[in-house]
Amino acid sequence: MTVTIVGSQLGDEGKGRVVDLYGAAADVVVRYQGGDNAGHTVVHGGEEYKLSLVPSGVIRGKVGVLGNGCVVNPETLFDELDALRERDLDADVRVAERAHVIMPYHRVLDGIEETEKEDLAAGTTGRGIGPTYEDKVGRRGVRVGDLLDADTLRDRLEYVVPQKRALYEQVFGGDPDDPDLDGAFDVDAMFDHARAFGERIEREGMAVDCGTFLTERLDDGADVMLEGAQGTSLDIDHGVYPYVTSSNPTAGGATVGTGLGPTVVGGEGSEVVGVVKAYLSRVGTGPLPTELGHVEGQTPEDGGDTADDAEELATYIRDEGGEYGTVTGRPRRVGWLDVPMLRHAARANGFTGIAVNHLDVLAGLDTVKVGHAYEFDGEEVLTMPATTEKWGRCSAVLREFDGWPETDWSAVAEEGYDAIPENARDYLEYIADELDAPVYAVGVGPDREETVVVEAPW
């Protein structure tokens, strides 16, 4: 069977710890989209592992697969694999031959184009993710399978590198022969760079036809977990466009990003688990109706609740929750739970269950609020509008819950769901009712063991 793990908000929901939690029963864990901008932090045995590309399940010794929906930076891939091996984790990772490769010229152009776009789209990590997906759609990309064939690789690069060179020089006014670029716009240099990685991929037997590989494993009775990066509201089709990523983090992306059919990913016996943070956070610009406080350079000029008590509360939540980007280190914007956003995610993904993380962060507050609905042009609406411009005109209709006390969360995790403070359980059950999906797990601390497991999806 398959279990698909999907972020229900704007990323940073704690998907990695849910994959790690349920990964014990999986045989294979697959990343189905995104690249090395997707930071996942897994804490195991008191040790912290920060991964931006390698599937989180490898921490449990599972086979990890980067699906064809991913864009792969070979440098990051091997840096992470080598770092894990230095910590005595010999990760078994396969890479889809159909996955596209992030080349050095993608990273150079990403930084320049981000400056040119200014406020027209989401901020990026400058890692070449967007430009690589652009080349994929423009049919000028380099795929992992191309790295294995010198003649094909040479042909691809002789076609695309002169285009990138001209773009950098004639449009952006750069010097493509600047030695600091390490040959990013030189065909021979890019061929040597990419071919070296192709030889290592081939030598270590990492390249696979992803759909065939996974189907064969499923036919043999294996359990396969499909892992998305980012979150539903960052989906290129279903998110707050243009403040989105360049791929499909939603459950539909698990199908196209792996080569498994929709009746396999969403069929009888399979599960789609939505990961929910007990409040809202994000890194980047764009509207956020339930936002508390104001983060310079990210919150819109007229956005956020800037009252003194809201600023203090935002700082408290950010510090208690460690709300700083895993990859970028940027402070995340924080706000109350946005339930219209969650309803949208439940519909787009078809959640069969939810995992709610960071419940402990809200402990000790007298009152916990949620954005139950939006007020839009004088009407109450229960889900996200189709355009970001309309979403930006929404104001949150808040609902209040009595807070719950600080407690020994490790003991709660050992004792089970009934040990969660009553007011916190009321909060969880409200979320489950609104999404029509039962609570499968509750995160009450950073470590794997600090999780209340209500139901296993397998």
Beta strands, then each sheet from edge to edge (+ up, - down):
strand 1: 2-7
strand 2: 28-31
strand 3: 40-44
strand 4: 47-51
strand 5: 63-66
strand 6: 71-72
strand 7: 93-96
strand 8: 100-101
strand 9: 207-208
strand 10: 224-227
strand 11: 271-277
strand 12: 280-282
strand 13: 291-292
strand 14: 333-335
strand 15: 337-338
strand 16: 353-357
strand 17: 367-376
strand 18: 379-381
strand 19: 395-402
strand 20: 439-443
strand 21: 451-453
sheet 1: 9+ 7+ 5+ 2+ 10+ 1+ 11+ 16+ 20+ 21-
sheet 2: 3+ 4-
sheet 3: 6+ 8+
sheet 4: 12+ 14- 13+
sheet 5: 15+ 17+ 18-
sheet 6: 15+ 17+ 19-
end
